[in-house]
């Protein structure tokens, strides 16, 4: 069985994002990959907030965010300088990754 990894360099589509918490300083150059919102993720998150088809999930390397308070209402700016609103965020995989459900601007 392969050993699980949180090495973001193995993923296609990797980008560096800036995570901008409400309560802490912004953290730049956080490795991330994004994916569309899937129905299974949507079911889990919709218990807390209403989601739209245009919402996306960013998986972030938790290392640079280790001492950062993460919460809904934070902002995330992608590699193309588009800023998303964080709707839901949770630390995963023994605190090695962070999943952030985000809404693009203008929605």
N, CA, C and O atoms as a GROMACS GRO file, in nm:
protein
  428
    1UNK      N    1   0.085  -0.118   0.000
    1UNK     CA    2   0.000   0.000   0.000
    1UNK      C    3   0.090   0.124   0.000
    1UNK      O    4   0.186   0.131   0.077
    2UNK      N    5   0.059   0.223  -0.086
    2UNK     CA    6   0.139   0.345  -0.088
    2UNK      C    7   0.124   0.422   0.043
    2UNK      O    8   0.021   0.415   0.110
    3UNK      N    9   0.226   0.494   0.077
    3UNK     CA   10   0.225   0.577   0.197
    3UNK      C   11   0.155   0.709   0.165
    3UNK      O   12   0.192   0.775   0.068
    4UNK      N   13   0.056   0.749   0.245
    4UNK     CA   14  -0.010   0.878   0.221
    4UNK      C   15   0.091   0.992   0.234
    4UNK      O   16   0.187   0.984   0.311
    5UNK      N   17   0.068   1.097   0.158
    5UNK     CA   18   0.158   1.211   0.163
    5UNK      C   19   0.077   1.341   0.161
    5UNK      O   20  -0.034   1.345   0.110
    6UNK      N   21   0.135   1.444   0.217
    6UNK     CA   22   0.076   1.577   0.206
    6UNK      C   23   0.172   1.669   0.130
    6UNK      O   24   0.166   1.791   0.144
    7UNK      N   25   0.261   1.608   0.051
    7UNK     CA   26   0.356   1.684  -0.031
    7UNK      C   27   0.281   1.741  -0.150
    7UNK      O   28   0.248   1.668  -0.244
    8UNK      N   29   0.254   1.871  -0.148
    8UNK     CA   30   0.173   1.933  -0.252
    8UNK      C   31   0.244   1.941  -0.386
    8UNK      O   32   0.180   1.970  -0.487
    9UNK      N   33   0.375   1.917  -0.390
    9UNK     CA   34   0.447   1.926  -0.517
    9UNK      C   35   0.410   1.812  -0.612
    9UNK      O   36   0.442   1.820  -0.731
   10UNK      N   37   0.344   1.708  -0.564
   10UNK     CA   38   0.307   1.596  -0.651
   10UNK      C   39   0.178   1.621  -0.728
   10UNK      O   40   0.145   1.545  -0.819
   11UNK      N   41   0.104   1.726  -0.695
   11UNK     CA   42  -0.026   1.752  -0.757
   11UNK      C   43  -0.013   1.839  -0.881
   11UNK      O   44   0.065   1.934  -0.884
   12UNK      N   45  -0.091   1.806  -0.984
   12UNK     CA   46  -0.107   1.896  -1.098
   12UNK      C   47  -0.196   2.011  -1.054
   12UNK      O   48  -0.281   1.995  -0.966
   13UNK      N   49  -0.177   2.125  -1.113
   13UNK     CA   50  -0.264   2.240  -1.083
   13UNK      C   51  -0.233   2.306  -0.951
   13UNK      O   52  -0.314   2.383  -0.900
   14UNK      N   53  -0.118   2.277  -0.894
   14UNK     CA   54  -0.081   2.340  -0.767
   14UNK      C   55  -0.060   2.490  -0.788
   14UNK      O   56  -0.008   2.532  -0.892
   15UNK      N   57  -0.101   2.569  -0.691
   15UNK     CA   58  -0.080   2.713  -0.697
   15UNK      C   59  -0.046   2.763  -0.557
   15UNK      O   60  -0.070   2.696  -0.457
   16UNK      N   61   0.010   2.881  -0.553
   16UNK     CA   62   0.039   2.945  -0.425
   16UNK      C   63  -0.068   3.050  -0.400
   16UNK      O   64  -0.094   3.135  -0.484
   17UNK      N   65  -0.130   3.042  -0.282
   17UNK     CA   66  -0.238   3.134  -0.247
   17UNK      C   67  -0.198   3.216  -0.125
   17UNK      O   68  -0.102   3.183  -0.055
   18UNK      N   69  -0.273   3.321  -0.101
   18UNK     CA   70  -0.258   3.401   0.020
   18UNK      C   71  -0.384   3.382   0.103
   18UNK      O   72  -0.494   3.406   0.055
   19UNK      N   73  -0.366   3.338   0.227
   19UNK     CA   74  -0.479   3.320   0.319
   19UNK      C   75  -0.483   3.442   0.410
   19UNK      O   76  -0.384   3.474   0.476
   20UNK      N   77  -0.598   3.511   0.413
   20UNK     CA   78  -0.612   3.635   0.488
   20UNK      C   79  -0.715   3.617   0.599
   20UNK      O   80  -0.835   3.638   0.577
   21UNK      N   81  -0.670   3.580   0.718
   21UNK     CA   82  -0.763   3.562   0.829
   21UNK      C   83  -0.818   3.696   0.879
   21UNK      O   84  -0.757   3.801   0.860
   22UNK      N   85  -0.932   3.689   0.943
   22UNK     CA   86  -0.993   3.807   1.001
   22UNK      C   87  -0.912   3.853   1.122
   22UNK      O   88  -0.899   3.974   1.146
   23UNK      N   89  -0.857   3.758   1.199
   23UNK     CA   90  -0.796   3.791   1.328
   23UNK      C   91  -0.643   3.789   1.329
   23UNK      O   92  -0.583   3.832   1.427
   24UNK      N   93  -0.579   3.739   1.224
   24UNK     CA   94  -0.433   3.726   1.220
   24UNK      C   95  -0.379   3.790   1.093
   24UNK      O   96  -0.456   3.820   1.002
   25UNK      N   97  -0.247   3.810   1.085
   25UNK     CA   98  -0.188   3.863   0.962
   25UNK      C   99  -0.204   3.764   0.846
   25UNK      O  100  -0.217   3.643   0.867
   26UNK      N  101  -0.204   3.816   0.724
   26UNK     CA  102  -0.215   3.732   0.603
   26UNK      C  103  -0.093   3.640   0.593
   26UNK      O  104   0.017   3.675   0.634
   27UNK      N  105  -0.116   3.521   0.537
   27UNK     CA  106  -0.009   3.423   0.515
   27UNK      C  107   0.002   3.402   0.365
   27UNK      O  108  -0.092   3.354   0.302
   28UNK      N  109   0.117   3.438   0.308
   28UNK     CA  110   0.139   3.428   0.164
   28UNK      C  111   0.208   3.298   0.127
   28UNK      O  112   0.267   3.231   0.211
   29UNK      N  113   0.200   3.265  -0.002
   29UNK     CA  114   0.270   3.150  -0.060
   29UNK      C  115   0.234   3.016   0.005
   29UNK      O  116   0.321   2.933   0.031
   30UNK      N  117   0.106   2.997   0.031
   30UNK     CA  118   0.057   2.871   0.086
   30UNK      C  119   0.029   2.778  -0.031
   30UNK      O  120  -0.054   2.811  -0.116
   31UNK      N  121   0.096   2.661  -0.040
   31UNK     CA  122   0.067   2.567  -0.148
   31UNK      C  123  -0.078   2.518  -0.138
   31UNK      O  124  -0.127   2.486  -0.030
   32UNK      N  125  -0.144   2.512  -0.254
   32UNK     CA  126  -0.286   2.474  -0.257
   32UNK      C  127  -0.321   2.406  -0.388
   32UNK      O  128  -0.255   2.426  -0.490
   33UNK      N  129  -0.424   2.326  -0.384
   33UNK     CA  130  -0.489   2.274  -0.504
   33UNK      C  131  -0.638   2.300  -0.485
   33UNK      O  132  -0.689   2.301  -0.373
   34UNK      N  133  -0.708   2.322  -0.595
   34UNK     CA  134  -0.851   2.347  -0.586
   34UNK      C  135  -0.927   2.242  -0.664
   34UNK      O  136  -0.874   2.179  -0.755
   35UNK      N  137  -1.052   2.226  -0.626
   35UNK     CA  138  -1.139   2.133  -0.696
   35UNK      C  139  -1.282   2.184  -0.686
   35UNK      O  140  -1.314   2.264  -0.597
   36UNK      N  141  -1.366   2.138  -0.777
   36UNK     CA  142  -1.507   2.178  -0.766
   36UNK      C  143  -1.569   2.118  -0.640
   36UNK      O  144  -1.518   2.021  -0.584
   37UNK      N  145  -1.676   2.176  -0.599
   37UNK     CA  146  -1.751   2.125  -0.485
   37UNK      C  147  -1.822   1.996  -0.527
   37UNK      O  148  -1.898   1.996  -0.624
   38UNK      N  149  -1.797   1.887  -0.456
   38UNK     CA  150  -1.863   1.760  -0.488
   38UNK      C  151  -1.988   1.744  -0.403
   38UNK      O  152  -2.003   1.811  -0.301
   39UNK      N  153  -2.074   1.657  -0.446
   39UNK     CA  154  -2.200   1.639  -0.374
   39UNK      C  155  -2.176   1.587  -0.233
   39UNK      O  156  -2.247   1.627  -0.141
   40UNK      N  157  -2.078   1.498  -0.212
   40UNK     CA  158  -2.054   1.447  -0.077
   40UNK      C  159  -2.005   1.558   0.015
   40UNK      O  160  -2.048   1.567   0.130
   41UNK      N  161  -1.915   1.642  -0.034
   41UNK     CA  162  -1.868   1.755   0.047
   41UNK      C  163  -1.983   1.852   0.071
   41UNK      O  164  -1.998   1.907   0.180
   42UNK      N  165  -2.065   1.872  -0.030
   42UNK     CA  166  -2.176   1.966  -0.020
   42UNK      C  167  -2.274   1.920   0.088
   42UNK      O  168  -2.321   2.002   0.167
   43UNK      N  169  -2.305   1.791   0.092
   43UNK     CA  170  -2.398   1.741   0.193
   43UNK      C  171  -2.347   1.768   0.334
   43UNK      O  172  -2.423   1.807   0.422
   44UNK      N  173  -2.216   1.748   0.356
   44UNK     CA  174  -2.160   1.770   0.488
   44UNK      C  175  -2.162   1.917   0.528
   44UNK      O  176  -2.196   1.950   0.642
   45UNK      N  177  -2.127   2.005   0.436
   45UNK     CA  178  -2.115   2.146   0.468
   45UNK      C  179  -2.250   2.215   0.471
   45UNK      O  180  -2.268   2.311   0.547
   46UNK      N  181  -2.346   2.169   0.392
   46UNK     CA  182  -2.476   2.237   0.385
   46UNK      C  183  -2.555   2.227   0.515
   46UNK      O  184  -2.658   2.292   0.529
   47UNK      N  185  -2.508   2.147   0.608
   47UNK     CA  186  -2.571   2.148   0.739
   47UNK      C  187  -2.549   2.282   0.808
   47UNK      O  188  -2.625   2.320   0.898
   48UNK      N  189  -2.444   2.354   0.765
   48UNK     CA  190  -2.406   2.478   0.831
   48UNK      C  191  -2.434   2.603   0.748
   48UNK      O  192  -2.470   2.707   0.804
   49UNK      N  193  -2.419   2.594   0.616
   49UNK     CA  194  -2.435   2.711   0.528
   49UNK      C  195  -2.496   2.669   0.395
   49UNK      O  196  -2.486   2.553   0.355
   50UNK      N  197  -2.558   2.764   0.326
   50UNK     CA  198  -2.612   2.738   0.192
   50UNK      C  199  -2.498   2.750   0.091
   50UNK      O  200  -2.422   2.847   0.094
   51UNK      N  201  -2.486   2.653   0.003
   51UNK     CA  202  -2.380   2.652  -0.098
   51UNK      C  203  -2.437   2.673  -0.238
   51UNK      O  204  -2.553   2.644  -0.264
   52UNK      N  205  -2.350   2.723  -0.327
   52UNK     CA  206  -2.386   2.742  -0.467
   52UNK      C  207  -2.296   2.656  -0.554
   52UNK      O  208  -2.187   2.615  -0.512
   53UNK      N  209  -2.342   2.628  -0.675
   53UNK     CA  210  -2.265   2.543  -0.767
   53UNK      C  211  -2.130   2.605  -0.803
   53UNK      O  212  -2.039   2.532  -0.842
   54UNK      N  213  -2.116   2.734  -0.790
   54UNK     CA  214  -1.991   2.802  -0.825
   54UNK      C  215  -1.888   2.800  -0.712
   54UNK      O  216  -1.773   2.840  -0.732
   55UNK      N  217  -1.927   2.755  -0.593
   55UNK     CA  218  -1.833   2.747  -0.481
   55UNK      C  219  -1.726   2.642  -0.512
   55UNK      O  220  -1.752   2.544  -0.581
   56UNK      N  221  -1.607   2.664  -0.460
   56UNK     CA  222  -1.495   2.572  -0.484
   56UNK      C  223  -1.430   2.535  -0.352
   56UNK      O  224  -1.446   2.603  -0.251
   57UNK      N  225  -1.356   2.424  -0.355
   57UNK     CA  226  -1.281   2.378  -0.238
   57UNK      C  227  -1.132   2.395  -0.266
   57UNK      O  228  -1.083   2.350  -0.369
   58UNK      N  229  -1.062   2.459  -0.175
   58UNK     CA  230  -0.917   2.468  -0.180
   58UNK      C  231  -0.862   2.375  -0.072
   58UNK      O  232  -0.904   2.382   0.044
   59UNK      N  233  -0.768   2.290  -0.109
   59UNK     CA  234  -0.694   2.210  -0.013
   59UNK      C  235  -0.560   2.278   0.005
   59UNK      O  236  -0.485   2.294  -0.091
   60UNK      N  237  -0.530   2.317   0.127
   60UNK     CA  238  -0.412   2.396   0.158
   60UNK      C  239  -0.313   2.315   0.241
   60UNK      O  240  -0.352   2.232   0.324
   61UNK      N  241  -0.185   2.340   0.219
   61UNK     CA  242  -0.081   2.284   0.305
   61UNK      C  243  -0.093   2.354   0.440
   61UNK      O  244  -0.081   2.477   0.447
   62UNK      N  245  -0.117   2.279   0.546
   62UNK     CA  246  -0.143   2.338   0.677
   62UNK      C  247  -0.016   2.390   0.745
   62UNK      O  248  -0.026   2.465   0.842
   63UNK      N  249   0.101   2.351   0.698
   63UNK     CA  250   0.225   2.393   0.762
   63UNK      C  251   0.237   2.543   0.779
   63UNK      O  252   0.259   2.590   0.891
   64UNK      N  253   0.222   2.622   0.671
   64UNK     CA  254   0.233   2.767   0.686
   64UNK      C  255   0.121   2.829   0.770
   64UNK      O  256   0.133   2.943   0.815
   65UNK      N  257   0.012   2.755   0.791
   65UNK     CA  258  -0.103   2.806   0.864
   65UNK      C  259  -0.112   2.752   1.007
   65UNK      O  260  -0.213   2.767   1.074
   66UNK      N  261  -0.004   2.688   1.053
   66UNK     CA  262  -0.006   2.620   1.183
   66UNK      C  263  -0.045   2.711   1.298
   66UNK      O  264  -0.118   2.668   1.388
   67UNK      N  265   0.001   2.834   1.298
   67UNK     CA  266  -0.027   2.925   1.409
   67UNK      C  267  -0.133   3.030   1.374
   67UNK      O  268  -0.139   3.136   1.437
   68UNK      N  269  -0.215   2.999   1.274
   68UNK     CA  270  -0.315   3.093   1.227
   68UNK      C  271  -0.454   3.046   1.267
   68UNK      O  272  -0.486   2.928   1.255
   69UNK      N  273  -0.536   3.138   1.316
   69UNK     CA  274  -0.675   3.106   1.347
   69UNK      C  275  -0.754   3.112   1.217
   69UNK      O  276  -0.757   3.215   1.150
   70UNK      N  277  -0.818   3.000   1.183
   70UNK     CA  278  -0.894   2.988   1.058
   70UNK      C  279  -1.042   2.987   1.090
   70UNK      O  280  -1.086   2.919   1.183
   71UNK      N  281  -1.121   3.064   1.013
   71UNK     CA  282  -1.265   3.065   1.037
   71UNK      C  283  -1.340   3.116   0.915
   71UNK      O  284  -1.282   3.179   0.826
   72UNK      N  285  -1.468   3.087   0.912
   72UNK     CA  286  -1.554   3.142   0.807
   72UNK      C  287  -1.547   3.293   0.814
   72UNK      O  288  -1.543   3.351   0.923
   73UNK      N  289  -1.546   3.357   0.697
   73UNK     CA  290  -1.534   3.502   0.691
   73UNK      C  291  -1.395   3.547   0.651
   73UNK      O  292  -1.375   3.663   0.615
   74UNK      N  293  -1.296   3.455   0.659
   74UNK     CA  294  -1.162   3.486   0.611
   74UNK      C  295  -1.165   3.501   0.460
   74UNK      O  296  -1.268   3.476   0.398
   75UNK      N  297  -1.053   3.542   0.401
   75UNK     CA  298  -1.041   3.555   0.255
   75UNK      C  299  -0.924   3.471   0.206
   75UNK      O  300  -0.829   3.446   0.280
   76UNK      N  301  -0.933   3.429   0.082
   76UNK     CA  302  -0.826   3.354   0.018
   76UNK      C  303  -0.807   3.413  -0.122
   76UNK      O  304  -0.904   3.424  -0.197
   77UNK      N  305  -0.685   3.450  -0.155
   77UNK     CA  306  -0.654   3.506  -0.287
   77UNK      C  307  -0.573   3.404  -0.364
   77UNK      O  308  -0.467   3.360  -0.319
   78UNK      N  309  -0.623   3.365  -0.482
   78UNK     CA  310  -0.556   3.261  -0.560
   78UNK      C  311  -0.440   3.317  -0.641
   78UNK      O  312  -0.410   3.436  -0.633
   79UNK      N  313  -0.374   3.231  -0.718
   79UNK     CA  314  -0.258   3.269  -0.796
   79UNK      C  315  -0.288   3.371  -0.905
   79UNK      O  316  -0.196   3.436  -0.954
   80UNK      N  317  -0.414   3.385  -0.944
   80UNK     CA  318  -0.454   3.483  -1.046
   80UNK      C  319  -0.508   3.612  -0.984
   80UNK      O  320  -0.570   3.693  -1.052
   81UNK      N  321  -0.484   3.630  -0.855
   81UNK     CA  322  -0.526   3.749  -0.779
   81UNK      C  323  -0.677   3.764  -0.765
   81UNK      O  324  -0.728   3.875  -0.749
   82UNK      N  325  -0.750   3.652  -0.772
   82UNK     CA  326  -0.895   3.652  -0.747
   82UNK      C  327  -0.914   3.621  -0.599
   82UNK      O  328  -0.860   3.523  -0.548
   83UNK      N  329  -0.993   3.704  -0.530
   83UNK     CA  330  -1.015   3.686  -0.387
   83UNK      C  331  -1.149   3.618  -0.363
   83UNK      O  332  -1.252   3.661  -0.413
   84UNK      N  333  -1.144   3.511  -0.284
   84UNK     CA  334  -1.260   3.430  -0.249
   84UNK      C  335  -1.295   3.452  -0.103
   84UNK      O  336  -1.207   3.478  -0.021
   85UNK      N  337  -1.423   3.441  -0.070
   85UNK     CA  338  -1.468   3.444   0.069
   85UNK      C  339  -1.468   3.301   0.122
   85UNK      O  340  -1.522   3.211   0.057
   86UNK      N  341  -1.408   3.279   0.237
   86UNK     CA  342  -1.408   3.146   0.300
   86UNK      C  343  -1.541   3.127   0.370
   86UNK      O  344  -1.579   3.204   0.458
   87UNK      N  345  -1.614   3.021   0.329
   87UNK     CA  346  -1.744   2.991   0.387
   87UNK      C  347  -1.735   2.890   0.500
   87UNK      O  348  -1.810   2.896   0.597
   88UNK      N  349  -1.643   2.796   0.485
   88UNK     CA  350  -1.628   2.685   0.580
   88UNK      C  351  -1.484   2.641   0.572
   88UNK      O  352  -1.428   2.630   0.463
   89UNK      N  353  -1.423   2.614   0.685
   89UNK     CA  354  -1.282   2.572   0.686
   89UNK      C  355  -1.263   2.469   0.797
   89UNK      O  356  -1.320   2.481   0.905
   90UNK      N  357  -1.181   2.368   0.768
   90UNK     CA  358  -1.148   2.270   0.872
   90UNK      C  359  -1.010   2.213   0.847
   90UNK      O  360  -0.968   2.192   0.733
   91UNK      N  361  -0.941   2.187   0.956
   91UNK     CA  362  -0.812   2.119   0.949
   91UNK      C  363  -0.838   1.970   0.935
   91UNK      O  364  -0.926   1.914   1.002
   92UNK      N  365  -0.761   1.905   0.846
   92UNK     CA  366  -0.782   1.764   0.817
   92UNK      C  367  -0.649   1.688   0.820
   92UNK      O  368  -0.543   1.749   0.837
   93UNK      N  369  -0.655   1.557   0.804
   93UNK     CA  370  -0.538   1.471   0.792
   93UNK      C  371  -0.435   1.500   0.900
   93UNK      O  372  -0.322   1.538   0.870
   94UNK      N  373  -0.474   1.483   1.023
   94UNK     CA  374  -0.385   1.506   1.138
   94UNK      C  375  -0.323   1.646   1.135
   94UNK      O  376  -0.206   1.664   1.168
   95UNK      N  377  -0.403   1.743   1.096
   95UNK     CA  378  -0.361   1.884   1.086
   95UNK      C  379  -0.254   1.909   0.980
   95UNK      O  380  -0.183   2.009   0.988
   96UNK      N  381  -0.241   1.820   0.881
   96UNK     CA  382  -0.145   1.840   0.773
   96UNK      C  383  -0.203   1.916   0.656
   96UNK      O  384  -0.129   1.977   0.578
   97UNK      N  385  -0.334   1.914   0.641
   97UNK     CA  386  -0.400   1.987   0.534
   97UNK      C  387  -0.519   2.065   0.590
   97UNK      O  388  -0.571   2.035   0.697
   98UNK      N  389  -0.560   2.165   0.514
   98UNK     CA  390  -0.677   2.245   0.548
   98UNK      C  391  -0.769   2.243   0.428
   98UNK      O  392  -0.725   2.268   0.316
   99UNK      N  393  -0.896   2.214   0.449
   99UNK     CA  394  -0.996   2.222   0.343
   99UNK      C  395  -1.077   2.350   0.366
   99UNK      O  396  -1.132   2.372   0.474
  100UNK      N  397  -1.083   2.434   0.262
  100UNK     CA  398  -1.158   2.559   0.271
  100UNK      C  399  -1.259   2.564   0.158
  100UNK      O  400  -1.222   2.561   0.040
  101UNK      N  401  -1.387   2.571   0.193
  101UNK     CA  402  -1.493   2.589   0.094
  101UNK      C  403  -1.506   2.740   0.074
  101UNK      O  404  -1.530   2.814   0.169
  102UNK      N  405  -1.491   2.784  -0.052
  102UNK     CA  406  -1.483   2.926  -0.081
  102UNK      C  407  -1.583   2.968  -0.188
  102UNK      O  408  -1.621   2.890  -0.274
  103UNK      N  409  -1.624   3.094  -0.179
  103UNK     CA  410  -1.716   3.152  -0.276
  103UNK      C  411  -1.641   3.257  -0.358
  103UNK      O  412  -1.575   3.344  -0.303
  104UNK      N  413  -1.652   3.246  -0.492
  104UNK     CA  414  -1.586   3.346  -0.577
  104UNK      C  415  -1.655   3.481  -0.565
  104UNK      O  416  -1.768   3.489  -0.519
  105UNK      N  417  -1.586   3.588  -0.607
  105UNK     CA  418  -1.647   3.722  -0.597
  105UNK      C  419  -1.766   3.734  -0.690
  105UNK      O  420  -1.773   3.669  -0.794
  106UNK      N  421  -1.860   3.819  -0.651
  106UNK     CA  422  -1.975   3.848  -0.736
  106UNK      C  423  -2.086   3.747  -0.732
  106UNK      O  424  -2.179   3.754  -0.812
  107UNK      N  425  -2.079   3.651  -0.640
  107UNK     CA  426  -2.185   3.550  -0.632
  107UNK      C  427  -2.274   3.580  -0.514
  107UNK      O  428  -2.370   3.507  -0.489
   0.00000   0.00000   0.00000
